[in-house]
Amino acid sequence: MPEAPAAERLADVHAYVDANAARIVDEHCDFVRQETLTGHLDKVRAGAEYTVRLAQRSGWQAEIVEAGELAPIVFAQRQGPPGAKTVLLYSHYDVISPEPVDQWTYPPFSATRVDGRIYGRGATDSKANIMAFLKSIEAYAATRGQPPVNLKLMLEGEEERGSGNLPRFMDENEDRLRADAALSFDGGVYPTGVPKIGLGTSGMLYVELTCRGARTELHSAQARLYLNPAWRLTWALASIKGPDERVLIDGFYDDIQPPSEQDHRLMKAMPWSDERLLQDAGLESFLTGVRGLSAIERLLFQPGLAICGFHSGFAGEGPKAVIPNIATAKLEFRIVPDQTPERTLELLRRHLDRHGFGDVQVDVVSTVETAKTDPHAAIVDAVVAAARELYGEPMLKPTEEYAGLQGAWLGQRLGIPGVQTGVGPPGFHGHAVDEFVTEEHLIKGIKYAAGIFDHYART
């Protein structure tokens, strides 16, 4: 007998969500108003306490778990039937800084509601995603007494700063985190309106390069005699990457694992649009002129190197005749399987030394390992099935260009399959001014989470 559609199978759960939608939206607005600014320990700690209360009101057993001196982890659980499978869930309650505040149409923590949209920092990234987890279980508890699977929810307060406390928490709580699969909600759906489902993540090595000159700034009339660290760092950077976008570090590409046949099949099936993406960026072409499948493969399976920031000397209005005494640049290596942050750092240091830049200091800011999940895992099937029922055929990505400690990374670290997706609307302005979520996507996201748990329980 064919399976009943979600509208019938989860009719009571969906009806509860719809009947309580107005209250849920109000609660979400209150959540957005909590200024859980990453890096501000007083604010994130207050936000963690609020999140625990919100989870408890939604039917979870929730607590704060300290993870060193950084923001605490909010850990919550909800039991399913005896013998049910267990899913480890992940998202984050911290938010990125809202600057420039004066460019927001509405105050960034006002949760202003206009024409079905809720504007505010964190409205989607990632408080709407947290609400999807919390309220789906509230709906199950109200209608069926319990969810169909056991759930463990891990919410961190350092994600926007590199998740510095997450590995330590996981090491210290290995027994508590035992599960059959991992699932993260963070971000939103693709511009065509269907969920993105990621089966892997890129890795990352983020470093700061520093070059020093004289003890203090010097008059620029002395530029003919004294070292200028801005020039020296510029030359060092030019030695690392060429105008053809190729990284010039010996051995950098040696460890790369090419995409498999399965990866190619998934990439070909992705609803990719060169025109839409270029229009959104306000550009005419991608780097190196790639398009279509070549652009997808370059994005997902080829490494990248970005200068994220460069600072030296005077940048104010008018002239200031100085030789700066220090220059710094922030570099991000976006790496792919089987590259590692450690090996990339080793190759970078060796390259600088060989090319006469031994004086350039390299400090590691952040690292993330690559991760990959079997596309045939049961948790993947459950997420795809739930997305298909509610939104239509989803975008299943063999890996992602982003380097976050999301579902695939969590699963790889714990030795279980992991996957990531999200519920926010297309173009939700994450990390930009006027971030928003729509009430429709918020409510639909709750049903999405409920559908995933339902499908996974029956796989």
Backbone torsions as a table, in degrees:
resi	resn	phi	psi	omega
1	MET	NA	131.0	-180.0
2	PRO	-64.6	151.5	-178.7
3	GLU	-69.6	138.6	177.1
4	ALA	-66.6	144.9	178.7
5	PRO	-66.5	161.2	-177.0
6	ALA	-58.8	-35.3	-179.0
7	ALA	-58.4	-30.6	176.8
8	GLU	-91.3	-45.9	-174.3
9	ARG	-64.5	-35.7	-178.0
10	LEU	-116.1	29.0	-174.7
11	ALA	-58.1	-42.0	-178.5
12	ASP	-68.5	-39.4	179.0
13	VAL	-66.0	-46.3	179.3
14	HIS	-63.3	-39.7	-179.8
15	ALA	-63.0	-39.2	177.7
16	TYR	-62.9	-45.3	-179.8
17	VAL	-60.8	-44.8	-179.8
18	ASP	-65.0	-41.5	-178.3
19	ALA	-66.6	-26.7	-177.2
20	ASN	-108.5	14.2	-174.8
21	ALA	-59.3	-42.5	-177.9
22	ALA	-61.8	-44.1	178.4
23	ARG	-65.7	-41.3	-179.8
24	ILE	-61.7	-41.5	177.8
25	VAL	-63.1	-41.6	178.0
26	ASP	-61.8	-43.5	179.1
27	GLU	-64.0	-37.6	178.3
28	HIS	-65.2	-40.9	177.7
29	CYS	-60.2	-42.3	176.7
30	ASP	-61.6	-38.7	179.1
31	PHE	-63.1	-44.2	179.9
32	VAL	-63.3	-31.9	-179.1
33	ARG	-70.5	-14.0	175.5
34	GLN	-74.8	117.5	-173.7
35	GLU	-82.1	73.1	-176.5
36	THR	-84.2	61.3	-175.0
37	LEU	-69.5	122.2	-178.4
38	THR	-59.4	138.0	180.0
39	GLY	88.2	-13.8	176.9
40	HIS	-100.0	94.1	-168.5
41	LEU	-60.5	-35.7	178.8
42	ASP	-63.7	-39.1	-178.7
43	LYS	-74.6	-41.7	-179.2
44	VAL	-71.4	-32.8	176.5
45	ARG	-66.3	-42.8	175.4
46	ALA	-62.8	-37.7	177.7
47	GLY	-65.7	-37.4	177.6
48	ALA	-63.3	-42.3	178.8
49	GLU	-63.7	-41.0	177.7
50	TYR	-63.5	-42.9	-178.4
51	THR	-63.1	-38.8	177.0
52	VAL	-61.3	-45.5	179.7
53	ARG	-63.4	-40.1	178.7
54	LEU	-63.2	-42.8	179.0
55	ALA	-64.9	-42.0	-179.6
56	GLN	-64.8	-39.9	177.1
57	ARG	-64.9	-23.9	-179.0
58	SER	-92.2	6.6	173.3
59	GLY	97.5	12.4	179.1
60	TRP	-98.1	153.7	165.0
61	GLN	-89.0	114.6	-171.0
62	ALA	-132.4	150.6	179.9
63	GLU	-154.4	164.0	173.5
64	ILE	-96.5	132.9	177.3
65	VAL	-121.5	121.9	179.7
66	GLU	-72.0	144.5	179.3
67	ALA	-134.3	70.9	-177.5
68	GLY	75.0	-148.4	-176.7
69	GLU	-89.9	-2.7	-178.9
70	LEU	-87.8	-173.4	-177.7
71	ALA	-61.0	143.3	-178.7
72	PRO	-73.3	162.8	173.8
73	ILE	-93.5	136.8	168.5
74	VAL	-95.1	120.1	-178.4
75	PHE	-118.4	128.2	-177.6
76	ALA	-135.3	154.2	179.7
77	GLN	-138.6	155.8	172.7
78	ARG	-150.6	124.0	-176.9
79	GLN	-81.7	142.9	172.5
80	GLY	-104.1	-161.2	-180.0
81	PRO	-66.3	158.1	176.1
82	PRO	-56.6	135.4	178.3
83	GLY	80.0	1.4	-178.4
84	ALA	-71.4	154.4	175.3
85	LYS	-70.2	161.1	-176.4
86	THR	-118.9	133.0	177.5
87	VAL	-116.1	129.5	172.7
88	LEU	-91.5	121.1	-178.3
89	LEU	-104.3	149.0	-179.1
90	TYR	-141.9	140.5	165.5
91	SER	-160.5	-167.9	-177.7
92	HIS	-142.0	144.5	-177.9
93	TYR	-100.3	-9.5	177.8
94	ASP	-79.8	157.3	-179.7
95	VAL	-129.9	154.0	178.7
96	ILE	-73.8	156.1	179.1
97	SER	-59.9	144.0	-176.1
98	PRO	-87.0	-0.1	-178.9
99	GLU	-57.7	144.6	1.0
100	PRO	-82.2	115.4	-174.4
101	VAL	-61.2	-34.0	-176.2
102	ASP	-69.7	-9.6	178.4
103	GLN	-94.5	-4.5	176.6
104	TRP	-74.4	141.0	175.7
105	THR	-69.8	-35.9	177.9
106	TYR	-128.0	154.4	179.6
107	PRO	-54.0	136.9	-170.3
108	PRO	-65.1	-16.6	177.6
109	PHE	-119.7	27.3	-179.5
110	SER	-90.3	-18.3	-174.3
111	ALA	50.3	48.0	-179.8
112	THR	-69.1	133.6	-177.9
113	ARG	-105.9	122.7	-179.0
114	VAL	-140.2	118.7	174.1
115	ASP	51.8	45.5	176.4
116	GLY	83.7	0.0	177.2
117	ARG	-105.5	148.9	173.4
118	ILE	-116.5	114.6	-177.8
119	TYR	-95.6	135.3	176.1
120	GLY	164.7	151.7	177.3
121	ARG	-65.9	126.2	-177.4
122	GLY	88.9	0.8	-177.8
123	ALA	-55.8	-38.6	171.9
124	THR	-106.3	-48.6	-171.4
125	ASP	-99.6	90.5	5.4
126	SER	-134.8	32.6	-174.0
127	LYS	-74.2	-30.6	173.7
128	ALA	-64.3	-36.8	178.5
129	ASN	-67.7	-38.3	175.1
130	ILE	-63.6	-44.7	-179.6
131	MET	-60.7	-34.1	177.9
132	ALA	-59.7	-43.7	177.5
133	PHE	-66.3	-50.6	-174.1
134	LEU	-62.7	-47.6	-171.8
135	LYS	-80.0	-23.2	174.3
136	SER	-64.4	-37.9	178.8
137	ILE	-74.3	-34.0	173.5
138	GLU	-58.5	-42.0	-179.9
139	ALA	-65.7	-42.3	177.1
140	TYR	-63.3	-43.7	-178.7
141	ALA	-62.9	-39.5	-177.6
142	ALA	-72.4	-30.3	-174.0
143	THR	-102.0	-32.2	-174.6
144	ARG	-128.5	-0.5	176.9
145	GLY	87.2	-24.6	-179.0
146	GLN	-165.2	159.3	175.5
147	PRO	-75.8	165.5	-178.3
148	PRO	-79.1	-8.0	178.4
149	VAL	-136.1	163.4	171.4
150	ASN	-78.9	140.7	-176.3
151	LEU	-130.2	136.8	172.7
152	LYS	-124.9	124.7	-174.3
153	LEU	-114.4	126.0	-178.8
154	MET	-119.5	115.8	-179.7
155	LEU	-119.3	123.7	-177.5
156	GLU	-108.8	163.2	-178.0
157	GLY	-116.5	20.0	-179.3
158	GLU	-129.1	9.8	-173.6
159	GLU	-59.4	-39.9	-177.4
160	GLU	-73.9	-2.5	177.3
161	ARG	-119.6	14.5	177.0
162	GLY	103.6	7.1	175.1
163	SER	57.1	45.1	-176.8
164	GLY	-62.2	-24.2	-178.0
165	ASN	-97.6	-10.8	-172.4
166	LEU	-68.2	-48.4	178.9
167	PRO	-57.5	-40.6	179.1
168	ARG	-63.6	-45.3	178.7
169	PHE	-58.5	-42.5	-178.3
170	MET	-67.1	-38.8	177.9
171	ASP	-64.4	-38.4	-175.9
172	GLU	-83.3	-11.3	-176.3
173	ASN	-129.7	36.2	-175.0
174	GLU	-56.7	-43.5	-178.4
175	ASP	-65.3	-38.7	-178.2
176	ARG	-67.8	-23.6	-173.6
177	LEU	-96.7	5.8	-179.5
178	ARG	-60.7	131.3	-177.1
179	ALA	-156.9	171.2	177.9
180	ASP	-93.4	-21.0	-179.3
181	ALA	-160.7	159.9	178.4
182	ALA	-121.1	143.1	-179.3
183	LEU	-143.2	129.0	175.1
184	SER	-119.7	145.4	171.4
185	PHE	-115.5	120.5	177.9
186	ASP	-163.6	128.1	-179.3
187	GLY	96.8	-157.2	-173.5
188	GLY	-139.2	-169.3	-176.4
189	VAL	-88.9	167.2	-177.7
190	TYR	-71.6	157.7	-179.7
191	PRO	-54.3	-24.6	177.6
192	THR	-78.4	-3.2	175.9
193	GLY	94.7	7.3	178.9
194	VAL	-110.3	151.1	-178.8
195	PRO	-64.5	145.2	166.6
196	LYS	-89.5	133.0	178.9
197	ILE	-122.6	115.1	-174.5
198	GLY	-100.8	130.8	-179.3
199	LEU	-103.0	8.7	179.4
200	GLY	-172.6	174.6	177.1
201	THR	-139.0	149.6	170.2
202	SER	-70.3	162.3	172.3
203	GLY	-100.9	178.2	-176.1
204	MET	-154.2	140.5	164.2
205	LEU	-124.6	115.0	-179.8
206	TYR	-111.6	120.5	-176.5
207	VAL	-129.4	161.2	172.0
208	GLU	-118.0	124.6	175.6
209	LEU	-97.7	137.7	-178.8
210	THR	-132.0	132.5	174.4
211	CYS	-124.7	132.8	-175.9
212	ARG	-116.9	150.0	178.1
213	GLY	-120.3	-125.3	-179.0
214	ALA	-68.2	170.8	-179.0
215	ARG	-62.8	-33.3	179.2
216	THR	-137.0	172.2	173.0
217	GLU	-61.6	145.4	179.1
218	LEU	-117.9	161.3	175.5
219	HIS	-67.0	138.1	-175.9
220	SER	-67.9	-11.8	173.5
221	ALA	-63.4	-20.5	179.8
222	GLN	-89.2	8.9	-176.5
223	ALA	-63.0	-19.2	179.7
224	ARG	-79.2	-9.5	-178.0
225	LEU	-120.0	-32.6	-170.0
226	TYR	-109.6	147.4	179.6
227	LEU	-60.0	135.8	174.1
228	ASN	-108.3	108.0	-176.4
229	PRO	-62.7	-25.1	178.3
230	ALA	-65.9	-44.8	176.2
231	TRP	-64.2	-43.7	-176.1
232	ARG	-62.5	-42.1	179.3
233	LEU	-69.3	-35.5	176.8
234	THR	-61.3	-43.1	178.8
235	TRP	-66.5	-38.0	177.6
236	ALA	-62.4	-43.5	179.1
237	LEU	-64.3	-39.8	-179.7
238	ALA	-64.8	-26.0	178.8
239	SER	-76.9	-15.8	-174.0
240	ILE	-88.8	-31.9	-175.9
241	LYS	-143.1	135.9	-178.0
242	GLY	-93.7	169.1	179.3
243	PRO	-65.1	-14.9	176.1
244	ASP	-85.8	9.9	178.3
245	GLU	74.1	7.6	-179.3
246	ARG	-91.5	133.0	176.2
247	VAL	-71.5	132.0	-171.8
248	LEU	-97.8	10.5	179.8
249	ILE	-77.8	124.7	179.0
250	ASP	-58.1	130.3	176.9
251	GLY	85.1	-2.5	-174.5
252	PHE	-61.3	-36.9	-175.8
253	TYR	-94.9	0.6	-170.8
254	ASP	-64.9	-35.1	-171.5
255	ASP	-93.8	3.6	-173.5
256	ILE	-69.3	131.3	175.8
257	GLN	-91.8	117.6	-178.8
258	PRO	-68.3	157.5	178.7
259	PRO	-63.0	143.9	179.9
260	SER	-80.7	174.3	175.4
261	GLU	-60.1	-40.6	177.6
262	GLN	-62.0	-42.3	177.5
263	ASP	-59.3	-42.8	179.7
264	HIS	-63.8	-40.2	179.0
265	ARG	-62.6	-42.2	179.8
266	LEU	-67.1	-40.2	179.2
267	MET	-63.9	-40.7	179.4
268	LYS	-63.9	-28.9	-178.1
269	ALA	-85.8	-9.2	-178.1
270	MET	-67.5	135.5	178.2
271	PRO	-77.4	70.3	-173.7
272	TRP	-87.9	142.3	177.7
273	SER	-136.3	106.3	176.3
274	ASP	-57.0	-47.0	-174.0
275	GLU	-61.8	-44.2	-177.8
276	ARG	-64.2	-44.9	-177.3
277	LEU	-67.3	-41.4	178.9
278	LEU	-68.0	-37.1	177.8
279	GLN	-63.9	-43.2	179.1
280	ASP	-61.9	-35.8	-179.0
281	ALA	-82.8	-14.2	-177.2
282	GLY	71.2	31.4	-178.6
283	LEU	-123.5	162.9	-177.2
284	GLU	-96.4	-22.0	-176.6
285	SER	-156.6	161.0	172.8
286	PHE	-84.9	162.4	176.2
287	LEU	-57.9	143.0	-179.9
288	THR	64.2	6.2	176.0
289	GLY	78.2	11.3	-178.9
290	VAL	-68.1	152.0	175.9
291	ARG	-145.7	161.9	173.7
292	GLY	56.5	-133.7	-176.2
293	LEU	-59.6	-36.0	178.4
294	SER	-64.3	-36.0	177.6
295	ALA	-68.4	-41.0	179.0
296	ILE	-62.4	-46.8	-178.6
297	GLU	-64.2	-39.6	177.6
298	ARG	-62.3	-40.8	-178.2
299	LEU	-68.2	-40.2	-171.5
300	LEU	-96.7	-29.9	-170.7
301	PHE	-124.5	7.3	173.8
302	GLN	-120.0	139.9	-177.1
303	PRO	-72.6	162.4	178.8
304	GLY	-136.1	164.1	177.5
305	LEU	-142.0	120.9	-178.3
306	ALA	-120.5	137.5	165.1
307	ILE	-85.3	111.0	-176.4
308	CYS	-89.9	-14.4	178.9
309	GLY	-173.9	148.6	178.0
310	PHE	-142.6	130.0	-179.2
311	HIS	-138.6	133.1	174.4
312	SER	-169.8	142.1	170.5
313	GLY	67.3	-149.7	-173.2
314	PHE	-99.5	130.0	179.6
315	ALA	-127.1	14.9	179.6
316	GLY	-82.4	-176.4	179.6
317	GLU	-73.6	148.4	178.1
318	GLY	75.6	175.6	-177.3
319	PRO	-84.7	153.2	168.0
320	LYS	-146.9	108.2	-170.4
321	ALA	-80.2	85.5	-177.8
322	VAL	-134.7	155.1	163.3
323	ILE	-101.9	117.7	179.9
324	PRO	-63.1	151.9	178.4
325	ASN	-100.1	-0.3	178.1
326	ILE	-154.9	146.1	175.4
327	ALA	-138.2	136.7	179.4
328	THR	-131.7	148.6	175.4
329	ALA	-139.7	139.9	176.2
330	LYS	-103.2	124.2	-177.6
331	LEU	-118.7	139.4	174.4
332	GLU	-121.8	116.8	170.0
333	PHE	-89.5	116.3	174.5
334	ARG	-95.5	113.3	-170.9
335	ILE	-110.3	162.2	-174.6
336	VAL	-129.4	164.2	177.1
337	PRO	-58.0	136.2	2.4
338	ASP	-108.1	36.8	173.3
339	GLN	-72.5	154.3	177.0
340	THR	-130.8	152.8	176.7
341	PRO	-60.1	-38.9	-177.3
342	GLU	-63.7	-46.4	-179.7
343	ARG	-66.8	-39.0	178.8
344	THR	-63.0	-41.6	177.5
345	LEU	-62.5	-43.3	178.9
346	GLU	-60.2	-44.0	-179.9
347	LEU	-67.1	-36.9	178.5
348	LEU	-63.5	-48.2	-179.8
349	ARG	-61.2	-42.3	179.6
350	ARG	-63.9	-40.6	180.0
351	HIS	-62.6	-47.7	-179.0
352	LEU	-61.4	-42.0	-180.0
353	ASP	-64.1	-43.7	-177.7
354	ARG	-66.5	-28.0	-176.9
355	HIS	-98.2	16.2	173.5
356	GLY	84.0	18.7	-179.9
357	PHE	-114.7	40.1	178.6
358	GLY	-63.4	-20.1	179.8
359	ASP	-80.2	-11.3	-179.9
360	VAL	-78.1	119.8	-178.4
361	GLN	-81.8	138.6	178.6
362	VAL	-119.3	119.1	177.2
363	ASP	-118.1	130.5	179.6
364	VAL	-80.0	127.2	177.9
365	VAL	-96.3	-44.1	-177.0
366	SER	-159.7	149.6	175.1
367	THR	-137.1	148.6	174.5
368	VAL	-142.4	134.4	176.6
369	GLU	-82.5	155.1	174.0
370	THR	-73.5	161.5	178.8
371	ALA	-149.1	153.9	-178.6
372	LYS	-151.3	139.5	-178.8
373	THR	-121.2	145.2	176.1
374	ASP	-63.8	121.8	-178.7
375	PRO	-65.0	-13.3	-179.4
376	HIS	-96.8	6.9	179.6
377	ALA	-64.0	149.6	-177.0
378	ALA	-61.0	-36.2	-179.6
379	ILE	-68.2	-32.9	176.1
380	VAL	-65.7	-45.9	178.6
381	ASP	-58.2	-39.9	-178.2
382	ALA	-66.4	-43.8	-179.7
383	VAL	-65.7	-43.4	179.4
384	VAL	-62.0	-45.0	-178.6
385	ALA	-63.7	-43.1	179.8
386	ALA	-65.7	-40.5	178.5
387	ALA	-64.3	-43.1	-177.7
388	ARG	-61.9	-39.1	-178.6
389	GLU	-66.4	-38.0	-173.4
390	LEU	-93.9	-36.6	-170.6
391	TYR	-115.2	-26.2	-169.0
392	GLY	113.0	-177.8	-175.1
393	GLU	-60.5	119.6	-175.0
394	PRO	-79.1	170.1	171.9
395	MET	-91.2	109.0	179.1
396	LEU	-96.4	112.9	-175.4
397	LYS	-102.3	127.2	-178.6
398	PRO	-62.0	-28.1	169.6
399	THR	-158.3	177.0	-178.8
400	GLU	-122.7	156.5	177.5
401	GLU	-75.1	-18.3	-178.0
402	TYR	-81.6	152.2	-178.9
403	ALA	-119.6	78.0	179.6
404	GLY	-120.9	160.6	178.7
405	LEU	-84.0	65.0	-174.1
406	GLN	-96.6	-162.8	-171.9
407	GLY	-55.2	-46.4	-178.5
408	ALA	-64.6	-40.8	178.9
409	TRP	-65.8	-45.0	178.1
410	LEU	-59.2	-45.3	-179.6
411	GLY	-62.4	-43.8	-179.7
412	GLN	-62.3	-40.6	-179.8
413	ARG	-66.1	-32.4	-176.8
414	LEU	-97.3	-4.1	179.8
415	GLY	76.3	30.0	179.5
416	ILE	-132.7	160.6	176.0
417	PRO	-69.1	145.1	179.8
418	GLY	-142.0	152.0	-175.8
419	VAL	-149.6	154.7	178.7
420	GLN	-132.2	148.6	176.8
421	THR	-155.0	-168.7	-178.6
422	GLY	-165.1	168.7	-170.3
423	VAL	-123.3	-4.0	-176.4
424	GLY	-69.7	163.2	-178.7
425	PRO	-74.8	159.1	174.4
426	PRO	-58.1	139.7	176.5
427	GLY	64.3	40.4	-173.7
428	PHE	-77.3	2.4	175.4
429	HIS	66.6	40.4	176.1
430	GLY	-59.8	133.6	179.6
431	HIS	67.6	5.5	179.9
432	ALA	-117.6	177.8	177.5
433	VAL	-71.1	154.6	177.6
434	ASP	59.5	39.3	172.3
435	GLU	-58.6	145.0	-177.2
436	PHE	-150.9	164.3	164.8
437	VAL	-133.8	150.4	173.9
438	THR	-93.1	150.7	176.7
439	GLU	-60.0	-36.1	179.7
440	GLU	-62.1	-46.2	-178.5
441	HIS	-70.0	-33.0	176.3
442	LEU	-62.0	-50.2	-178.1
443	ILE	-68.3	-40.0	178.8
444	LYS	-65.5	-35.5	178.8
445	GLY	-63.4	-34.9	176.4
446	ILE	-63.7	-43.3	178.0
447	LYS	-66.7	-34.5	177.2
448	TYR	-60.6	-49.3	178.6
449	ALA	-60.4	-44.2	179.7
450	ALA	-60.5	-39.5	179.4
451	GLY	-66.2	-37.4	178.1
452	ILE	-61.8	-46.5	-179.2
453	PHE	-63.6	-38.6	178.7
454	ASP	-63.0	-47.8	-179.7
455	HIS	-65.1	-42.3	-177.0
456	TYR	-66.3	-33.3	179.2
457	ALA	-64.3	-25.0	-175.1
458	ARG	-105.9	5.6	177.2
459	THR	-80.8	NA	NA
